[in-house]
Every structure is written in structure tokens, then in C-alpha cells.
């Protein structure tokens, strides 16, 4: 009987020792240890995809390649409340369900596999914008029966070609009458038609050489650019390969704030002028803010 009790006591201590040893091993096991706090992403940029969507892009976290790195957490403030969005291991994300004319702040943090976020973050403020990308957005040469001027706020609040007799409504104009030049610019700077445009139109001195607008992501609002009423010789800017993107702002009659837009002048196989004969034209894609004073308009193909 005493031998049995002694054996039971020995077994109890042996089992306790094994459990204690296992606990010590678990403590030292890197798999069960707390994961490091990840480094924050950097350089968050944005572009408007549509009236309800904004595309975000950023530079990856320095912790991106770590086994415990899980992705990112995006917080959206402004407009209707949105719950934080979990994003996997990527460097871009399209935010949907937004409202045109509302300025949003997007804040991005890194997340580890323990769901702990980085102490730092990166953010950008932006707003969605309407897009017009049909083949009907054109400005024709002076000899054409169609219009060499364009208003962004035409019928149904969409871009519309205008003839020389309607110059008071022009926002942008086209003039091919000078040898070696193809002038594109503010209506007030294009010497075609009669009358004075009622809206003030200015073009930024910054432009992009590109055939697509998806990759033009910015951190700063468009009103930080240098604007003036100007005309540009597209032939001098032609690099032989890509279209050109210009930022335009419009101060409508009786309005103190500007509506901001982006205009992509497309390049065909033979240059900016497409078509034939007297009906050659420049083809464009346009995006603009319907709400004045929201200088965040961006466009996308």
C-alpha cells in the first residue's frame, strides 16, 4: 500500500515537471510569441475613377516581405461613416460607395497577423469626379462644318461641340490655321469666332505624357498648380508616342469658386489630328467636378 502511494507521488511530480518544461518551451517558441509591430506604408496617392470611386496607391510597408505581415487597414472619413477596411498584401485599392462633391480623407496603416496596426500611417485627401469618355468628345478644325470649340457644361451637363458663332459658351478651343502649329487652349486665347466667352478658363502649366489616366495618382489638390489663361501648341509638345493630359479650371459666370477638370488629348497613329479632310478633329476624354470649389478632380480610362 505504501509502495503504491509512493509510486503515485512520483508520477505526480514527473507529470508536473513535464508540464512545466512544455510551458517553458512554448514561451521560447517564436511561433507563439507576439509579432512585431509592422512599419507603416508611405506615399499614399489618389485618383478619381468615377463619381463614386477613388483609386488609391501607395509604397509598400518595409515589413511587407515578413511572414507575419498581413496587409493594411484603411480608414475613410468624410461623408457617410464607413467601417475600417481590411486590405491584403497589395499596393493599391479602389474605394467604392463614395459621393461626388464630398472631400474624403483616406488613412492607411499596416497590419500584422495578430491584427495589430502600425503606429504610423499615411493619408491623402481626395474626392470622386464624373467622367466623360465617349468618342463624341471632339474639337474639329476651323474648316469643318462642326465646332472647333467645346463647352464642358453642355446639354445634359455633358461636354458639347460648339461652332464659332457660339463662342460665348466656349471653354476650350482648337485652331489649326497656322503652319507648324495646332493650338489648343482657353477659349479667350483662341482667335476664332465672335463674342467673348462668359466663363473664365485657365490651364495649368503642368501636363502629363500618357495614353491612360489610371497611373496619374497625386497627393496634392489640383489648385496647387500654376494656372493661367493660355494656349498651347500641341505639335511642340508631341513626343510622337503618347497623348497629353491637362488640368483645367473653370470659373463660371457669377461664380467665385472654380470647377476643376482633367482633359486627356488623345494621340492617334498619325498625331493629335485624327480624321480626314476638312473634318479632322482632336479627340478627348474629360472628367470634372460638378461641385465648385472641390479641387480634387481626376480621371481614368
N, C-alpha and C positions, 0 to 999 in steps of 0.2 A: 504494500500500500504506500509506504514511504517512498519507495523507488518510483512508483507511478507519479506521485506528486512532484518529485524531483525532476523527472523527465518532462512533465508538463511545464514546470517553471523554466527549464532550459529552452524548451520550444518557444515559449512566450518571448524570452529575451532575444533569441535568434531571429524571430519574425520582426520584432521591433527594430533590430539592427538593420535588417534588410530594407524595411520601410524608410528608415532614416537615411540610409545610403541612397535609395532611389530618389528621395526628395532632394538630396544634395546634388545628384546628377541632373535632375530636372532644372534646378536653379542655374546650373552652368550650361545648360543646353541652349545654344543660340536660337534654336527654332522657337522656343517658348519665351525668349526674352523680349522686352519691349523693342519695337522697331524704331530706328532713328527718325527724327522729325525731318521731312523732306525739304529740300531747297525750293524756294518759290519760283514760278515761271517768270519770265520778263518780257518786255516789249509787246504788250497786247495792242493789236490794231484792229480796225473795223472797216467794213464797207456795207452799204445798204444793198440788199438783194432784191427786195420788193417793198411794198407799202407795209408789210407785216413781218419782214425778216431782215436780220442783220447777220452777216458773216464775220466771225472773229478768228484771228490767227495770232499766234504767239511764239516766242522762242522757248524751247523745251526746258524743263527743270534740269539742273545739274545732277539731280538724283534719278533721272529718267531710266537709266540702264540698271538700277539696283533691283534685286529680286523682290524687295518689299515695297517698291514704288507702285501705287495702284492707279494713279491718274490725277484728275483735277476736280475741284468743286467751284462752280460758277454761281455767283450771286448777282441778281438783276434787280436794280432799284429804279423807281420811276414808273408811272402808270399803275396798272393793277398789280397787286402783290403777287410775287412768284416765289415758290419754294426753291431752295438751292438745288442746282442741277449737278448731278454726278456725271463726269465725263471720263472715259477710259484713256488709254495711253495713245495720244494723238497730239497734233499741234494746231488743230482748227476745229471750229464748231459753229453750226448755223442755229441761231436762236429764232424761234418762231413764236407766233401769237402776240406780236407787238402791235403798236398803234402808231400810224403815221402822224407826225407833228409832235409826238411826245419824245422828250430827250431822256435817254436811259443811261445809267452808269453800270457798266459791266465790270465785276471784280473777280479775279481768278486766283485761286490758291492751289497748291499741290496737296495730295492726299497719300498717306501710306496704307499698308494693308491692315493696320489697326484702326483705320478711319480717323487718324489724327492729321490735322492740316498744318501747313507751313505757317510760321509766324509772320512771314512777309507775304505780299501779294502784288499783283499788277492790275491796273484798271484803265478803262477808256470810256469816254462819254460819247454817245452817238445816237442817231435817230434813223428809222427807216424812211424810204423815199419811193415815190411812184416811178415806174419805168415805162418808156415808150420805145419799142424796138421793132416796129413793123417796117416793111420795105417802103412804106408810103412817106417816111420822113426823109424828104429830099429838098434840095435847093437847086434850081435849074440855072443855066447860063442865061445871059442877058437876051440872046436871040430867041429863046424858047417862048412858046405860047403859054407856058406855065410860069409859075412865080419864082423869082430869084431871091425872094425874101422869105422869112419864116417867123411865125409867132409861136411861142411855146404854149400860150393860153388861147388856143383857137376854139373851134366848135367842140362842144362836149368837154371842154377844158383839156384838149389834146393839141399837140403840135399841128400846124397847118401851113401849107404853102401859100404865099401871098404875091400878087403881081405888083408892078411898080406903082400903079395907081392907088395901091393900098398901103403905101409906105408908112403912114401914120401909125399903123398897127405892127410894123416890123419890130422884131427883136434882134434877129441876125440877118446878114445879107451876104450875097456872093457876087463877085464882079470878075469876069474873065477878059475884059476888053483891052487890057494892057499886055503887050507882048512880053513873055517871060514871067508873067505873074498870074496868080489865081488868088484874089483877095477874098478873105473870109473874116467876118468880124462884126462889131457892134453896128447896128443899123445906121446910127448917126455918122459913121465913118465910111459908109459905102455910098459912092456918088452915083446912085441910080434912083430913079423915081422922083416924085414930087411930094412936098409936105415934110413936116418934121415929126419923127417918132414921138409918141406921147410918153412912152416908158423909157427910163434910163437903163442902159445895158452896159455892163462892164465885164471885161475878160481878164483873168489872172495872167501874170507873166510866167507862171509855171505850167508846163504841159508834160504829158507822158507819151512816149512812143510805144504803142501796144495795139494788138488786134483784139484783145479781150480786156474786160474791166474787172474780172474776178480777182486779179492779182494786185490791184491798186488798193491796198489797205493802208489807212493812215491813222495817226494818233491825234492829230490836231484838227480843230474845226476849220472849215473852209474859209471863214472870214479872216484867218491869219495870213492869207496870201495877199499879194500886192495887186490890186485891181485898178483898171482904168478903161475908159472908152478907147478901143483900139481896133485896128485891122491888121491881119497877119497874112503874109504871102505864103500860102501852103507849099508852093514849089520850092521855096528856100528852106522850108522845114522838112521836106520829104527825104526820108532816109532810104527810100527805094524798097522797103520791106513791110513796114507797119503803118497802121492808122495813127491818128493823133487824138488825144483826149484833152479837152479844155474845160476849165471851171468858169462858169458864167454866173453872174448875179444880176438880178432884175429888180429895179425899183419901180413898181407900177405907179401909174398916175394917182396922186392923192395919198400915197403910202410913204411912211418914213422908213420902214424896215425893208430889207431885201429878201427876195426868194432866190435860193441857191440851186444851181443845177450843174450837171456834168454832161458834156457833149462829146461823143466819140465820132470823129470824122473818119469814115472807113476808107481804106485804100483798096482799089481794085487791082487787077493784074497789070493794068497799064498806067496806073496812077490814081490820083484822087478823083479826077473827072471820069465818070462812067457813062454808058450810053453812047449815042452816036448823033452826028449832025448837029442841028440847032437845038436838040433836046438832050444835050449832055447835062449831067447833074452830079452833085455831091450827095452821097448817102450818109445818113447819120443814125445814131442811137442816142436817146436822150432820157435823162432822169432828173426830176426836180422835186423840190419840196413845195407842196401845195400851201403849207403854212409859212407865212413870212416870219423872218427872224429866227429860223432854225437852221443855222449854217452847217448842217452835217450831211447834206445830200451826197450820195454815192450811187454809182450804177454798176450793173453786172450783165454780162451776156448770159 
